[in-house]
Amino acid sequence: MNIDDWKSQIKRGTLEFCILIMIRKQPSYGYEIISTLEKYPIVAAKENTIYPLLRRLLKEEYISSSWQESTEGLPPRKYYSITDKGLEYIAAMSVEWENLLSAINKIKGE
Amino acid sequence: MEKVLNEYLEKMEKYLRPIAVSERVDIIKEIKSEMQELQSNDIPAEQIIERLGNPKDLAKAYLGDLLSKESRFSWNRFLVVCAFYSLVGFSGMVVIPSLAIIAPTFIICGIMSPVLAAVKMIDYIFALGIPYVENIGIFLGGIVTFNPIVEFIISLVIGVLLCWTGRGVWKLLVLYCKKIGKTVSNLSI
């Protein structure tokens, strides 16, 4: 049984969705996103996955970014926030997600 | 910042060279920000580096996206272009001159053979006694000798065949040049 392989495939497919939802809730910075995801092993990912993914989302204009100075002693942080295009994307993804869940439930029920 | 962390960032910057300067600076700044964040949480430099992984791998993760999407300069591309021109340069040295010589030679021979045979035939019919005409003709080692009229017909057939071959070779040359031109434009250099 190779459950890890399957898990990594799920992660690949849903990480984008998770990050966008997180950013929609409130503007966040890279490390914050990574450490939040770390709490949930199924979607936990390292810097080398999250940062390039954020950059791609930025290029595709689902999110925007701005550097903000933080309180003393802390470094400036790059905050990501959701765009209108990103909200549309999340809405479309949510529909498909519900489709998937209901499909699985119906298949199980039969 | 500690030396090891600065070294890490320097290494990353080196590997990120294919990315535009402004973006590169931004990437480094973001990683540096995380390093400082972790440091302020009292995490030692060694652990920070362990967490981020090999600087080359982290940089590659950024580059992976770039390579598949944008066609900037890359060594692979450079090698493909080099290989293409070495091959074309070498084949061009042999193929183009050979074809360029063969094609007109075949055509000229194709025209000359019936013309000369015609001269011999005219000489034979009108008994003109043109000098050296005995050197013209189809010679098969003295086994068979043809009548000059028959010779003219045979040489006409041979002439057509030679011209036809010459034309084919010429077409091949044109095709070769066109093909190279097309490949060059595909490589978009």
Contacts between the chains, C-beta under 8 A, distances in Angstrom:
chain1	res1	chain2	res2	distance
A	29	B	33	7.5
A	30	B	30	5.9
A	30	B	33	7.6
A	30	B	34	6.2
A	31	B	33	7.5
A	31	B	34	4.6
A	31	B	37	5.1
A	31	B	38	7.5
A	46	B	51	7.9
A	46	B	53	6.8
A	47	B	31	7.5
A	47	B	34	7.1
A	47	B	51	7.4
A	47	B	52	5.5
A	47	B	53	7.3
A	47	B	58	6.4
A	48	B	52	7.9
A	48	B	53	6.1
A	48	B	57	6.0
A	48	B	58	4.9
A	48	B	61	3.9
A	49	B	61	7.0
A	51	B	27	7.4
A	51	B	30	6.7
A	51	B	31	7.5
A	51	B	58	7.9
A	51	B	61	7.2
A	51	B	62	7.0
A	52	B	61	4.8
A	52	B	62	5.1
A	52	B	64	7.0
A	52	B	65	5.5
A	55	B	27	7.7
A	55	B	62	6.9
A	55	B	65	7.0
A	56	B	65	5.8
A	67	B	29	7.7
A	73	B	40	6.3
A	74	B	36	7.3
A	74	B	37	7.0
A	74	B	40	5.9
A	75	B	32	7.0
A	75	B	33	4.4
A	75	B	36	3.7
A	75	B	37	6.1
A	75	B	40	7.9
A	76	B	29	7.8
A	76	B	33	6.2
A	77	B	33	5.8
A	77	B	37	7.6
A	78	B	26	7.8
A	78	B	29	7.4
A	78	B	30	5.1
A	78	B	33	6.6
